[in-house]
């Protein structure tokens, strides 16, 4: 839907801008000439002058909406775009009902229709929370955390994460570094009656929390398979990234469908601007999409 919305914005901006420009350069001068000619023949009151100079309805509409739509297009395409979190794959960092701001200029400025890069502004860093076009279906936006950079080898075994960082000299590559975790609590989040484990994970310079379901076995048989690697190893190709959700046992991510090309990156999630609770059921009088409350304590930055 986001891709279609961008296209609709571009079309409305172009059409309204063209209508406004054609009128401004072709028809508005003629209306002024008609007014000047009429004033040479008789004295006109303000109502008569306004009637001669009045823009046609379609031009008046274009004149009114073009600056607003153009501003929204520029803001949404190149600066910040709002997104809603639809699933729990990034819990506990992001919850269903969080509304976030995505910084569009973090990883390069792209045109809003074909998404070709116009200006390079930076690259994703390990630990960034990123919105991207789902490689399997680019019409769908996903949000995950950057785990692996180009050239890295990612090892996820027995629910423990290790990283072999990219190296140029293959004969002298670093050993796998185990990503450090500390257990914070259990039972704050539950799934099917099972108390989930909450850990603090140190990923590069980023400290963030993850969830593990101790009753869920690893779906290793469904993992992406690469030639020359074990079932729990993933070598990140050049120009691509390995993404994982913070809710490790409830996230459909790079372990299953592969890597995210740089061209698919939309931007970096930087802040929660509002967060709603949705706790209604189908049996309630009000629709389930109407919030039951606001989580003001969640407003702020994302780590």
C-alpha angles and dihedrals in degrees: 000000000000091000092051091046090055090050092048091050091051093048094048091047093050095045095046092044093050092048091049093046094048091051093045094052102031114023106025092062089051091052090051090050090050090052092049091049092048091050091056089059101043144351112270128205122222094265092055092048092048091051092054094046095041115125119233113260094254091051092046090052092048090046090054101044103036098078092045096046092044090052092049091048094052093043094048097040102043111015120027134349127188120231133182121222106235101179143031098246092112097046130167092023093049127020132200105273096035114131111206140189118231119205103225097191097056096093103026136303112272130187110254097236111038094019093223112159115257101175130010112227106163149318131256116268126215108273097027117138104229138189112213143163109268104248092219092052113011091194087073123076119218130189122207141139123268108246104158130039125202110297096016124128112221120203119192110176130154087357092298121121124219129173132204102198120225116270136185098214104060091193091062106037120151120257122254112284115214110226106238119238134181122197111239104177146320129225098035086107124032133192122193090340093309119123108234122220117238117206134181108229126200108213109175106301093340125096113197140151128252135188127226125190105213092199095056117089119216115267092223092149089063095048122115111268122218125187113258096017135097120252092260097046128089126187111203113225121227113277093020139093138217113229131192135178120239089232089071100188094043104047130100099209145134092311088071109027104024138238136345116237116224089243089064095059113115102178149291120291105231110164148012107230097181137356127203132194117225108192103144122119131211088260093062121100094236123062117266092241092067109094120244094204148342123254099212091170090069096058110111144057128344124234 
